[in-house]
Structures are given as structure tokens and as C-alpha cells.
């Protein structure tokens, strides 16, 4: 699978996660529930952004710099992380829910922008073999993180890992 296909598939997966978390947030009654949802999303996004920046942005760096985009995309990643972390430290369920929902809206727009700019740029500038190699590297990283055979566990304070 080439790197642009991997990126689009991850974006689709993350959008699906956002929908599931949004549904859970509708029923959330405690800050712990909101914080746990935000931690889950933060972990998924951190891994996604690391792969994206190292395996897609770096090879396209020179081209993106010409368009003034590399710093912009990476700084957006830092802003998204900060907003998700803000939801984890909210003082009320409503505040945490609002922060996380805002993060989802911003992330969906960010994904759209990446798919419009970065994917098109990768498809037109990277050789097909390079796209395949980068896609394989991305999937290999995912497998090394344990996403293929060993899903991550989440520990709730006072409870055993699930």
C-alpha cells in the first residue's frame, strides 16, 4: 500500500474514532470519562502525527517549504495536541466535552487540507516505488507499536487494565 493510501485510511479510521468518542461524550457524566476519551484520542493522534511528519512531510519538505506549508502543518499538529490536552485538564464535564469536540472539528478540517495538499503533492512528486516504500515503513511502524497483534491497554485509576 502506498503512503498516500495509508494516510487516507488512517484519516478515515480517526474520523470513525471521533464519531464513536462524540457518542460516548454525549453520555459522559464525569471528568474522568472525558479525560480518558481525550487521552485515547491524544495517543492515537500522537502516533499518527509522528508517522505523518517523519514519513510524509520530510520527503516533501523542500516542496512544501516552497509553498510555505511545512512549518504550518507541523505547528497545527502541536496546536491540536494542546487542545486535546486541554480537554484532559478541564474543570467541568461541559468544558472538557467542548474542548474535545472543538478539537475534532479542527482535526477534520486539517485532514481535509492534508488530503487536498499533501496527498496531491506526494502523488505528483514522489516516484511510485518511493510511495510504496514509505507506505510499507508506515505500516511497519504500526506493527511495531503493537497495533496489529497486541492492541494497547488502557488503565483506569483503581481498576485493572482493559
KEPADO-997337 format. One line per 4 residues: their letters; for each residue x, y, z of C-alpha. Coordinates in nm, 2 decimals, m for minus. Example, Ala and Ser with C-alpha at 12.3 -4.5 7.8 and 13.67 -1.06 7.14 Angstrom:
BEGIN
as = 1.23 m0.45 0.78  1.37 m0.11 0.71
***
This chain:
BEGIN
xxxx = 0.00 0.00 0.00  0.15 0.34 m0.09  0.19 0.62 0.17  m0.10 0.83 0.04
xxxx = m0.34 0.53 0.07  m0.21 0.47 0.43  m0.27 0.83 0.52  m0.62 0.84 0.38
xxxx = m0.70 0.51 0.56  m0.57 0.65 0.89  m0.78 0.96 0.84  m1.09 0.75 0.78
xxxx = m1.01 0.54 1.09  m0.96 0.85 1.30  m1.28 1.01 1.18  m1.46 0.69 1.28
xxxx = m1.30 0.71 1.63  m1.41 1.07 1.66  m1.77 0.97 1.59  m1.75 0.70 1.85
xxxx = m1.60 0.93 2.11  m1.86 1.20 2.03  m2.13 0.95 2.11  m1.96 0.85 2.43
xxxx = m1.92 1.22 2.53  m2.29 1.27 2.50  m2.33 1.02 2.78  m2.02 1.12 2.98
xxxx = m2.11 1.23 3.33  m1.77 1.27 3.49  m1.44 1.45 3.42  m1.26 1.11 3.44
xxxx = m1.47 0.98 3.14  m1.40 1.29 2.94  m1.03 1.28 3.03  m1.00 0.92 2.94
xxxx = m1.15 0.98 2.60  m0.91 1.27 2.54  m0.61 1.05 2.64  m0.72 0.79 2.40
xxxx = m0.75 1.04 2.12  m0.42 1.20 2.21  m0.24 0.87 2.19  m0.39 0.78 1.85
xxxx = m0.31 1.13 1.72  0.04 1.14 1.85  0.13 0.82 1.67  m0.04 0.94 1.35
xxxx = 0.13 1.27 1.35  0.47 1.12 1.42  0.44 0.89 1.12  0.30 1.16 0.91
xxxx = 0.57 1.41 0.98  0.86 1.17 0.95  0.74 0.96 0.66  0.55 1.20 0.45
xxxx = 0.63 1.56 0.54  1.01 1.51 0.55  1.03 1.37 0.19  0.81 1.65 0.07
xxxx = 0.99 1.91 0.29  1.16 2.11 0.01  0.84 2.12 m0.20  0.63 2.22 0.10
xxxx = 0.87 2.49 0.20  0.83 2.65 m0.14  0.46 2.66 m0.07  0.51 2.78 0.29
xxxx = 0.34 2.47 0.43  0.58 2.25 0.63  0.60 2.47 0.94  0.23 2.54 0.92
xxxx = 0.13 2.17 0.92  0.37 2.08 1.20  0.26 2.38 1.41  m0.10 2.28 1.35
xxxx = m0.02 1.93 1.49  0.12 2.10 1.81  m0.20 2.31 1.84  m0.42 2.00 1.80
xxxx = m0.23 1.82 2.08  m0.26 2.12 2.31  m0.63 2.14 2.26  m0.68 1.77 2.32
xxxx = m0.46 1.80 2.64  m0.68 2.10 2.75  m0.98 1.87 2.74  m0.80 1.64 2.98
xxxx = m0.75 1.91 3.24  m1.09 2.08 3.21  m1.26 2.19 3.53  m1.61 2.07 3.42
xxxx = m1.75 1.79 3.20  m1.90 2.05 2.97  m1.57 2.23 2.93  m1.38 1.91 2.86
xxxx = m1.65 1.79 2.62  m1.65 2.13 2.44  m1.27 2.13 2.40  m1.26 1.78 2.26
xxxx = m1.55 1.84 2.02  m1.37 2.16 1.90  m1.05 1.95 1.85  m1.25 1.71 1.64
xxxx = m1.39 1.98 1.42  m1.04 2.13 1.37  m0.88 1.79 1.31  m1.14 1.70 1.04
xxxx = m1.07 2.03 0.86  m0.69 1.96 0.90  m0.73 1.61 0.75  m0.92 1.76 0.46
xxxx = m0.64 2.01 0.40  m0.38 1.74 0.41  m0.57 1.52 0.17  m0.61 1.81 m0.07
xxxx = m0.25 1.95 m0.05  m0.01 1.68 0.08  m0.15 1.38 m0.09  m0.18 1.55 m0.42
xxxx = 0.18 1.68 m0.39  0.31 1.33 m0.29  0.13 1.16 m0.58  0.27 1.41 m0.83
xxxx = 0.63 1.43 m0.70  0.73 1.10 m0.54  0.81 0.81 m0.76  0.56 0.52 m0.73
xxxx = 0.83 0.30 m0.57  0.91 0.57 m0.31  0.54 0.59 m0.23  0.52 0.22 m0.18
xxxx = 0.84 0.21 0.04  0.71 0.49 0.26  0.37 0.32 0.29  0.54 0.00 0.40
xxxx = 0.75 0.19 0.65  0.44 0.34 0.80  0.26 0.01 0.83  0.58 m0.15 0.98
xxxx = 0.58 0.12 1.24  0.22 0.05 1.32  0.30 m0.32 1.36  0.60 m0.24 1.59
xxxx = 0.37 m0.03 1.81  0.16 m0.34 1.87  m0.14 m0.23 1.67  m0.15 m0.55 1.46
xxxx = m0.14 m0.83 1.72  m0.14 m0.66 2.06  m0.39 m0.37 2.10  m0.29 m0.11 2.36
xxxx = m0.43 m0.14 2.70  m0.58 0.15 2.89  m0.56 0.16 3.27  m0.83 0.35 3.46
xxxx = m0.71 0.46 3.81  m0.81 0.20 4.07  m0.90 m0.06 3.81  m0.71 m0.33 3.62
xx = m0.60 m0.27 3.26  m0.85 m0.35 2.99
***
